[in-house]
Amino acid sequence: MIAIAIQFASACFGIGLLLNLWVMARTGTPGDKVLALDTMVINAIALMVLYGLSHGTAVYFEAVIIIAMFGFVSTVAYARFKLRGNIIE
């Protein structure tokens, strides 16, 4: 039963990731692009957690923590670049 739930959740997060990619390609405002990028990082993190659950290994959970930290920093840097034109003041 848990395998079916993991497959369903993976499909939902995969569709969400594709829809965020579509939003990134279609929108024109920098704020929408930053929000779509941040949501893409969250969906990728969820997919990696589900992959780790399905394979029963803890290595993916450690990788998720690193990706979450890099995702936060990259989202902030991208937002500063898009809104101000520079990253470091």
C-alpha positions, 0 to 999 in steps of 0.5 A: 500500500505504501508503494502505491502512495509513493508512486502517486505522490511522485507522479503529483510532484513530477507534474507540479515540477513540469508545471513550474517549468512551464510557468518559468518559460511563460511568465515575464515578471521577475517575481513570478520567475523567482517563486516558480524557481523556489517551488521547483526546488521544493518539488525536487526535494520532495521527489528525492525524499520519495525516492529515498523512501522507496529505496529504503536508504538514508543517503538521499535524505542527506543529499536533500538537506544539502540541496535545500540549503543550496536552493535557499541561497540560490533563490535569494541570489537569483531574486536579488539579481533580478530585482536589483541587478547585482548580488553583492553590494 
